[in-house]
């Protein structure tokens, strides 16, 4: 049986970590300091597909609310993507009034989409 590190291409997940880090306004240096690592190590994970330790992997996907399923099982249906999980987290922090605005916005987007498809 092949080891996971021999068969799993970590580059896509590394790019997701980088995108989430940047979306949160965190520099590579800040993240490295938080994790007590060298910035070069973070760069290797994000850009070169270097496999992090299991503990670091868990810290990164938890810190940035990344769903690893979509990268580990790319053909599997039913699991929520990272963007879905991040939107859910953002929605959890909104008031009821703000959620009503978001719901109306979603309805407006759906209505506009339906009109362009006709």
N, C-alpha and C positions, 0 to 999 in steps of 0.2 A: 504494500500500500504506500502510495506517495505521501510525503508530508505536505501539509497545507501550504507551508512557505514555498514549496517547489511548484505548486499548482495554482495558487491564488495570486492574481495580479492586483497588487494593492494600489496601483496608480489612481484609479477612479475614486476610491475611497479617500485617498490622500488629497485629491483635488476637492472633494466635498468638504473635507476638514478645512482646507485653505479658504474655500468660499465662505464657509460658516464663520471662520475666524475673522475674515475681512468684513463680513456683514455685521459682525458684532463690534467692529471698530477696534479690534485687538491686533497689535503688531506682532510679528513673529517673535521679536525680542521680549515683549511683555508676556506672551504665552510661555516662552522658554523659561523666563524667570519664575512664573507661577508654578511651572512643572519641575523646576530645578534641573533644567536641561540646557544644552548649548543650542543657540538659534540654528546652527548648522544641522543639528539632529532633526529639528522641526522641519527645516527646509527639505531634508532628504525624504522625510515621510510625505510631505505635501507634493513635492515635485518629481521625486525619483522613484516613488513606490516602495521605499524601504519599509520593511515590516517592523512595527513597534513591538515592544514587549506586550504581553496580554494585559498587564495592569495599565500600561500607558494607553493601549487601544481602548479599554473600557473608560478610562478617564476622559479621553478625547471625544468619544461618541456620546458620553453622558453630558459632558460640559457643553457641547454644541447641539445636543438633541438630534443626533444623526441616526437614522435607521440603517443599520448595517445590513439588514435583510435584503434590501434592494441591490446591494453590491455582491453579497455572498450568493444569493439565489436570484439572479437577474431575470430568469424566465418564470419565476413563481408569481402567480397572481394572488391578490388578496391582502398583501402586507402594505402598510402605509409607507409612502415615500417620505424622505427627509423633509421635503417642503410641506407635506401634509402635517407632519408632526410639529414642525416649527410654527405653522399657522395655528394649529390647535393650542399650542403653548401661548402664543400671542393672544388668542381669543380668551383664554382663561383669565387674562389680566384686564379685560375690558369690563366696563359697567354694562348694565342691562340696556341703558340708553345708547351706548356705543355699539352694542351688538345689534340693536334694531337698525342702526344706520348701515352696518355691514351687511345685514340681511337684505335690506333694500337695494344696496349696491349690487349684490349678487343677482337679485332678481332683474335689475336693469341690464346687467351684462348678459344674462340668459336671454332676455327679450330681444336685445340688440343682435345677438348671435342668431336667434331664430329668424329674425327679419332678413338678415343677410343670406341665410340658407334657402330662403323661399325663391 
